[in-house]
Amino acid sequence: MSSERLSVVVTRRLPEPVEARMRELFDVRFGEVERPMTREELAEAVKTADVLVTNLRDKVDNALVSQAGPQLKLIANYGAGVDHIDVATCRQRGILVSNTPGVVTEDTADMAMALILAVTRRIPEGLAQMQSEDWDGWSPGLLNGGRIAGRRLGILGMGRIGRAVAQRANAFGMQVHYHNRRQLRPEVEEEYKARYWESLDQMVARVDVLSVNCPHTPSTFHLLNARRLKLMKPDAVIVNTSRGEVIDQNALTRMLRDKEIAGAGLDVYEFGQVTDELRSLPNVVLLPHMGSATREGRIEMGEKVIINIKTHADGHRPPDLVVPGSL
């Protein structure tokens, strides 16, 4: 397969250096900056492209994959999460799926810590007070938050990002606890000063801060459901930089409103939707899914996409091939 004439459709515009390199290597067409591709545009792309470069807003389900032409052999996702792609169906039809793991680790972990600080130290409330010119000077009782040193941090999902969060939490003097599909090796636990909990229920009931860092899969959908959220201490906070579907958002909203949970910092939302009630809560910090949004990270993601496509075009296995059931 000649990569120089490979037909590549990219569903959204990418950083200029990435686009320039793609134009050098492939016959490439880019989507729009302002909006994701429509369903009809995606259908046309899978019918004509050799490679489709997707992002998390592109729903590549069974119905779309069934419309793919025989020339489509690779879906190269611009991002680590692939819960928007029916990977199993793709593989059944001979379409490989790749992603960009590892690139966003440090940036997302930074954002998790930023949210922990923002919620516990009430930073948005202070910002709003200053912007509204409502500040009347320092006082002992003004916007007192909580100290994070010494607090128990529970990490749900101790993969790359979870470990990076643990590393940062150690630097802030937090006690690190974690729940994972598998317990880490003793030397790794020692490196991150992390205590393993086989029971998620038991960990959730004991931590002061809960950081969600696991992918969205059928087994993690609503892993933090209403029953499990009710186990959290009323002065605990929850931070999610992973996928919104891991948490029952309606249950979380009710508990935040009723002060059964002290606060939340959210960068992701169930089905990508933010309700008006969630926006209205003073004990919630909301961000527009910007955990991985650094210039360096976006370019590195694009470079990984290019490597995956080029390797595939040269007749080899893409280095970031996604295997169904591996996430």
C-alpha positions in Angstrom: 0.0 0.0 0.0 1.5 3.4 -1.0 1.1 5.9 1.8 1.7 8.8 -0.7 -1.7 8.2 -2.3 -3.5 7.0 0.8 -7.0 8.6 1.1 -7.4 10.0 4.6 -10.4 11.8 6.0 -9.9 13.7 9.2 -13.2 14.6 10.9 -12.0 17.9 12.5 -9.2 20.4 12.0 -6.0 19.6 13.8 -3.0 21.8 14.8 -1.3 23.3 11.8 2.0 21.4 12.1 0.0 18.1 12.2 -2.1 19.1 9.1 1.0 20.2 7.2 2.7 16.8 7.8 -0.4 14.9 6.8 -0.6 16.8 3.6 2.9 15.8 2.8 2.2 12.2 3.3 -1.4 11.5 2.3 -4.2 12.6 0.1 -6.1 14.2 3.0 -9.3 16.0 3.6 -10.2 17.8 6.8 -13.5 18.5 8.4 -14.6 21.8 9.9 -13.2 23.7 12.9 -16.5 24.8 14.2 -18.5 21.6 14.2 -18.2 17.8 14.2 -19.1 16.0 11.0 -22.7 15.1 10.5 -23.9 11.6 10.3 -24.2 11.9 6.6 -20.7 13.3 6.2 -19.3 10.4 8.3 -21.2 7.9 6.2 -19.7 9.4 3.0 -16.2 9.3 4.6 -16.3 5.6 5.5 -17.5 4.8 2.0 -14.6 6.6 0.3 -11.6 6.9 2.6 -8.8 4.4 3.2 -8.3 5.8 6.7 -10.7 7.7 8.9 -9.2 9.9 11.6 -11.9 10.3 14.3 -12.3 12.1 17.6 -14.5 11.5 20.7 -17.5 13.4 19.1 -17.7 11.0 16.2 -20.1 8.1 16.9 -18.7 5.1 14.9 -21.3 2.5 15.8 -22.4 -0.7 14.1 -24.8 1.1 11.7 -22.0 3.4 10.5 -19.4 0.7 10.2 -21.8 -1.4 8.1 -21.7 1.4 5.5 -18.0 1.3 5.2 -16.5 0.5 1.8 -14.0 -2.3 1.3 -11.1 0.2 1.1 -11.5 1.4 4.7 -8.9 -0.6 6.7 -8.0 1.8 9.6 -9.8 4.1 11.9 -7.1 6.2 13.6 -8.6 7.9 16.6 -7.3 11.3 17.7 -7.5 10.6 21.4 -7.0 7.7 23.9 -10.6 6.9 24.6 -12.4 4.7 22.0 -15.8 4.2 23.7 -17.4 6.0 20.8 -16.1 3.4 18.4 -17.6 -0.1 18.0 -14.1 -1.7 18.0 -15.4 -5.3 17.9 -17.5 -4.7 14.8 -14.7 -2.9 13.1 -12.4 -5.9 13.7 -15.0 -8.3 12.4 -15.1 -6.3 9.2 -11.3 -6.2 8.9 -11.0 -2.6 10.0 -8.2 -1.9 12.5 -8.6 0.8 15.2 -5.7 2.7 16.7 -5.6 5.5 19.4 -3.1 7.8 21.0 -2.4 6.5 24.5 0.1 8.0 26.9 0.2 11.4 25.3 -2.4 13.0 27.5 -1.3 11.4 30.8 0.6 14.4 32.3 -1.9 17.0 31.1 -4.9 15.1 32.4 -3.3 14.4 35.7 -2.4 18.1 36.0 -6.1 19.0 35.5 -7.2 16.4 38.0 -5.1 18.1 40.6 -6.3 21.5 39.5 -9.9 20.4 40.0 -9.1 19.0 43.5 -7.6 22.3 44.5 -10.3 24.3 42.8 -13.1 22.5 44.7 -11.4 22.2 48.1 -10.0 25.7 48.1 -13.2 27.3 46.6 -11.2 29.0 43.9 -14.1 29.7 41.4 -16.1 31.3 44.2 -13.2 33.6 44.9 -12.8 34.4 41.2 -16.5 35.2 40.9 -16.4 37.5 43.8 -13.4 39.4 42.4 -14.9 39.6 38.9 -18.2 40.9 40.4 -16.3 43.6 42.4 -18.0 42.2 45.5 -14.8 41.9 47.5 -14.7 44.0 50.6 -11.2 43.0 51.8 -9.8 40.1 53.7 -11.6 38.6 56.7 -10.9 35.5 58.8 -14.1 33.7 57.6 -13.9 34.6 53.9 -14.3 31.5 51.7 -12.5 29.1 54.0 -11.8 25.9 52.1 -10.1 22.7 53.2 -6.4 21.7 53.4 -5.6 18.8 51.1 -2.3 17.7 52.9 -3.1 14.7 54.9 -6.4 14.0 53.2 -7.2 10.5 51.7 -7.3 10.5 48.0 -9.1 7.5 46.3 -8.1 6.9 42.7 -10.5 4.8 40.7 -8.4 3.4 37.9 -4.6 3.1 38.5 -3.4 3.2 34.9 -1.1 5.8 33.4 -3.2 8.8 34.4 -4.1 7.4 37.8 -0.5 6.8 38.6 0.4 10.4 37.4 -2.4 11.7 39.7 -0.9 9.6 42.6 2.5 11.1 42.0 1.2 14.6 42.2 -0.9 13.8 45.3 2.1 12.5 47.1 3.9 15.8 46.4 0.9 17.6 48.0 1.1 15.3 51.1 -2.1 13.4 50.4 -2.6 9.7 51.4 -3.1 7.7 48.2 -5.6 4.8 48.0 -6.7 3.1 44.8 -9.1 0.6 43.3 -8.2 -1.1 40.1 -9.1 -4.2 38.1 -5.8 -5.8 39.3 -3.7 -4.9 42.2 -0.3 -3.4 41.3 3.0 -5.1 42.1 4.3 -4.3 45.6 7.2 -2.3 44.2 4.8 -0.1 42.2 2.6 0.4 45.2 5.6 1.4 47.2 6.7 3.8 44.5 3.4 5.7 44.6 2.8 5.1 48.3 -0.5 3.7 47.4 -2.8 1.3 49.3 -5.0 -1.1 47.3 -8.7 -1.7 48.0 -10.2 -4.7 46.5 -13.6 -3.4 47.5 -14.6 -0.2 45.8 -17.4 0.3 48.3 -14.9 0.2 51.2 -12.6 2.7 49.5 -15.3 5.1 48.5 -16.6 5.2 52.1 -13.2 6.1 53.5 -11.7 8.7 51.2 -11.9 12.5 51.4 -11.4 13.0 47.7 -12.3 10.6 44.9 -10.6 10.9 41.5 -12.1 9.0 38.5 -9.4 7.9 36.1 -10.9 4.7 34.5 -12.2 4.4 30.9 -15.8 4.1 30.0 -16.6 0.4 29.2 -19.7 -1.7 29.7 -18.4 -2.8 33.0 -17.6 0.8 34.2 -20.9 2.4 33.1 -22.4 4.0 36.3 -19.8 2.3 38.4 -20.4 5.2 40.7 -24.2 4.7 40.9 -26.5 6.2 43.5 -26.0 3.4 46.0 -22.2 3.7 45.8 -22.2 7.5 45.9 -24.3 7.4 49.1 -21.3 5.6 50.7 -19.2 8.7 50.4 -18.7 10.9 53.4 -20.7 14.1 53.4 -17.6 16.3 53.4 -15.9 14.3 50.6 -15.5 15.7 47.0 -15.4 13.9 43.7 -13.3 14.8 40.6 -13.8 13.3 37.1 -11.4 13.8 34.2 -12.1 10.5 32.6 -15.6 9.8 31.2 -18.9 11.1 32.3 -20.7 7.8 32.0 -18.7 6.3 34.9 -20.9 8.4 37.2 -24.6 8.4 37.5 -24.8 12.2 36.8 -28.4 12.6 38.0 -27.7 10.9 41.3 -24.6 13.0 41.7 -26.5 16.2 41.0 -29.1 15.3 43.6 -26.5 14.5 46.3 -24.6 17.7 45.6 -27.8 19.7 45.8 -28.7 18.1 49.1 -25.1 18.4 50.4 -24.8 14.7 50.8 -21.5 15.2 49.0 -19.5 18.4 49.6 -18.4 19.2 46.1 -17.4 18.0 42.7 -15.0 19.0 39.9 -16.1 17.8 36.5 -14.4 18.0 33.2 -16.6 15.3 31.5 -20.3 14.7 31.6 -22.7 11.8 31.0 -23.5 11.7 27.3 -21.6 15.0 27.0 -24.5 16.9 28.5 -24.5 19.5 31.3 -27.9 20.2 33.0 -29.0 23.6 34.1 -29.3 22.2 37.7 -25.7 21.1 37.7 -24.6 24.5 36.4 -26.5 26.2 39.2 -24.8 24.4 42.0 -22.3 26.6 43.9 -20.3 23.5 45.1 -19.4 22.3 41.6 -16.6 23.3 39.3 -17.4 22.6 35.7 -14.9 22.6 32.8 -15.4 22.0 29.1 -13.5 18.7 28.7 -10.2 20.5 28.6 -8.1 18.0 30.6 -5.8 17.2 27.7 -6.0 20.7 26.1 -2.4 21.7 25.8 -0.7 22.8 22.6 2.1 20.3 23.2 -0.4 17.5 23.8 -2.5 18.2 20.8 0.5 18.1 18.5 1.8 14.9 20.1 -1.6 13.3 19.6 -1.5 14.2 15.9 2.1 12.8 15.6 0.9 9.5 17.0 -2.0 9.4 14.5 0.4 10.0 11.7 2.7 7.2 12.9 -0.2 4.8 13.2 -1.3 5.6 9.7 2.2 5.5 8.2 3.0 2.2 9.9 -0.3 0.7 8.6 0.4 2.0 5.1 3.8 0.3 5.1 2.1 -3.0 5.8 2.9 -3.3 9.5 0.8 -3.4 12.7 0.0 0.1 14.0 1.9 0.6 17.3 -1.2 1.8 19.1 -3.6 -0.8 17.9 -6.7 -1.2 20.0 -7.7 -4.8 20.8 -11.3 -5.4 21.7 -11.8 -6.2 25.4 -8.3 -4.8 26.3 -9.5 -1.5 27.7 
